[in-house]
Amino acid sequence: MTAPSAWAPLRRTAYRALWLAQFASNTGTWAQTVGAQWLMGDLGGSTFQVALVQAATTLPVFLLVVPSGAIGDILDRRRVLMSGQAMMLAGAAALAALAASGAATPVTLLALIALMGTGQALYRSPAGERTRAGSRTPRVPTVDSSTGAPLFRSVQRSPSRLCARYSCSPFACSPVKWAIR
């Protein structure tokens, strides 16, 4: 009897599609973080303010993920998820508009990043995990843990971080950025 290949999970179409979607999502999240930190630096923010961008992203999640799970148990979970998505969309759209118009300030940047973090806390709450798993991915095949699926899930974070940083670099250093100013 031969041991299953480490690549076996990626041979399953549903697992591969979900893995690639998660990779793209993680890359986008990291690109947004890099962009926000870069914008803070361009706005003349101090190194402390650049570090506050990461704090504004993660602090709402840290403080609100458990209460938002309780909210998801009390209220309709889909509405809680949609509210989180709406908060993240509103924050990203407002930040894009302010950055494009040149009206962004360090305070507005931090406030909008915190708004997106609050939406993320609602979306990533324990109630949200149960709702997403039950409603959006009902036919996800179970993958035996000996096949390497846990390895693929855990390895995904660092490559997505690298892709985000290196994909943002050409835009940050491009002449187009300086021509827009």
Contacts in CASP RR format, 6 or more apart in sequence:
PFRMAT RR
TARGET T0000
AUTHOR 0000-0000-0000
METHOD contacts of the structure
MODEL  1
MTAPSAWAPLRRTAYRALWLAQFASNTGTWAQTVGAQWLMGDLGGSTFQV
ALVQAATTLPVFLLVVPSGAIGDILDRRRVLMSGQAMMLAGAAALAALAA
SGAATPVTLLALIALMGTGQALYRSPAGERTRAGSRTPRVPTVDSSTGAP
LFRSVQRSPSRLCARYSCSPFACSPVKWAIR
3 146 0 8 1.000
4 144 0 8 1.000
4 146 0 8 1.000
4 147 0 8 1.000
4 148 0 8 1.000
5 147 0 8 1.000
6 147 0 8 1.000
6 148 0 8 1.000
6 151 0 8 1.000
8 147 0 8 1.000
8 148 0 8 1.000
9 15 0 8 1.000
9 16 0 8 1.000
9 19 0 8 1.000
9 143 0 8 1.000
9 147 0 8 1.000
9 148 0 8 1.000
9 149 0 8 1.000
9 152 0 8 1.000
10 16 0 8 1.000
10 19 0 8 1.000
10 152 0 8 1.000
12 141 0 8 1.000
12 143 0 8 1.000
14 139 0 8 1.000
14 140 0 8 1.000
14 141 0 8 1.000
15 140 0 8 1.000
15 141 0 8 1.000
15 143 0 8 1.000
15 149 0 8 1.000
18 137 0 8 1.000
18 140 0 8 1.000
19 152 0 8 1.000
19 153 0 8 1.000
19 156 0 8 1.000
22 153 0 8 1.000
22 156 0 8 1.000
23 156 0 8 1.000
23 159 0 8 1.000
23 160 0 8 1.000
26 156 0 8 1.000
26 157 0 8 1.000
26 160 0 8 1.000
26 161 0 8 1.000
26 164 0 8 1.000
27 160 0 8 1.000
27 163 0 8 1.000
27 164 0 8 1.000
27 167 0 8 1.000
28 160 0 8 1.000
28 164 0 8 1.000
29 160 0 8 1.000
29 164 0 8 1.000
30 160 0 8 1.000
30 161 0 8 1.000
30 163 0 8 1.000
30 164 0 8 1.000
30 165 0 8 1.000
31 164 0 8 1.000
31 167 0 8 1.000
31 168 0 8 1.000
32 92 0 8 1.000
32 116 0 8 1.000
33 53 0 8 1.000
33 54 0 8 1.000
33 57 0 8 1.000
33 164 0 8 1.000
34 164 0 8 1.000
34 165 0 8 1.000
34 168 0 8 1.000
35 168 0 8 1.000
35 172 0 8 1.000
36 53 0 8 1.000
36 57 0 8 1.000
36 95 0 8 1.000
36 109 0 8 1.000
36 113 0 8 1.000
37 50 0 8 1.000
37 53 0 8 1.000
37 54 0 8 1.000
38 168 0 8 1.000
38 172 0 8 1.000
39 99 0 8 1.000
39 104 0 8 1.000
39 109 0 8 1.000
40 49 0 8 1.000
40 50 0 8 1.000
40 52 0 8 1.000
40 53 0 8 1.000
40 106 0 8 1.000
40 109 0 8 1.000
41 49 0 8 1.000
41 50 0 8 1.000
43 104 0 8 1.000
43 105 0 8 1.000
43 106 0 8 1.000
43 109 0 8 1.000
44 106 0 8 1.000
45 106 0 8 1.000
49 106 0 8 1.000
49 110 0 8 1.000
52 110 0 8 1.000
53 109 0 8 1.000
53 110 0 8 1.000
53 113 0 8 1.000
56 110 0 8 1.000
56 111 0 8 1.000
56 113 0 8 1.000
56 114 0 8 1.000
56 117 0 8 1.000
57 113 0 8 1.000
57 114 0 8 1.000
57 116 0 8 1.000
57 117 0 8 1.000
57 120 0 8 1.000
58 117 0 8 1.000
59 114 0 8 1.000
60 114 0 8 1.000
60 117 0 8 1.000
60 118 0 8 1.000
60 119 0 8 1.000
60 120 0 8 1.000
60 121 0 8 1.000
61 117 0 8 1.000
61 120 0 8 1.000
61 121 0 8 1.000
61 124 0 8 1.000
63 121 0 8 1.000
64 118 0 8 1.000
64 121 0 8 1.000
64 122 0 8 1.000
65 121 0 8 1.000
65 124 0 8 1.000
65 125 0 8 1.000
65 126 0 8 1.000
66 125 0 8 1.000
66 126 0 8 1.000
68 80 0 8 1.000
68 121 0 8 1.000
68 122 0 8 1.000
68 125 0 8 1.000
68 127 0 8 1.000
69 80 0 8 1.000
69 125 0 8 1.000
69 126 0 8 1.000
69 127 0 8 1.000
69 128 0 8 1.000
70 127 0 8 1.000
71 80 0 8 1.000
71 122 0 8 1.000
71 125 0 8 1.000
71 127 0 8 1.000
72 80 0 8 1.000
72 125 0 8 1.000
72 127 0 8 1.000
72 128 0 8 1.000
73 127 0 8 1.000
77 127 0 8 1.000
77 128 0 8 1.000
77 130 0 8 1.000
77 131 0 8 1.000
78 131 0 8 1.000
78 135 0 8 1.000
80 122 0 8 1.000
80 125 0 8 1.000
80 127 0 8 1.000
80 128 0 8 1.000
81 122 0 8 1.000
81 123 0 8 1.000
81 128 0 8 1.000
81 131 0 8 1.000
81 132 0 8 1.000
83 119 0 8 1.000
83 122 0 8 1.000
84 118 0 8 1.000
84 119 0 8 1.000
84 120 0 8 1.000
84 122 0 8 1.000
84 123 0 8 1.000
85 119 0 8 1.000
85 123 0 8 1.000
87 115 0 8 1.000
87 116 0 8 1.000
87 117 0 8 1.000
87 118 0 8 1.000
87 119 0 8 1.000
87 122 0 8 1.000
88 115 0 8 1.000
88 116 0 8 1.000
88 117 0 8 1.000
88 119 0 8 1.000
88 120 0 8 1.000
88 123 0 8 1.000
90 115 0 8 1.000
91 112 0 8 1.000
91 115 0 8 1.000
91 116 0 8 1.000
92 112 0 8 1.000
92 116 0 8 1.000
94 112 0 8 1.000
95 104 0 8 1.000
95 108 0 8 1.000
95 109 0 8 1.000
95 112 0 8 1.000
95 113 0 8 1.000
98 104 0 8 1.000
98 108 0 8 1.000
98 109 0 8 1.000
98 112 0 8 1.000
133 140 0 8 1.000
143 149 0 8 1.000
171 177 0 8 1.000
END
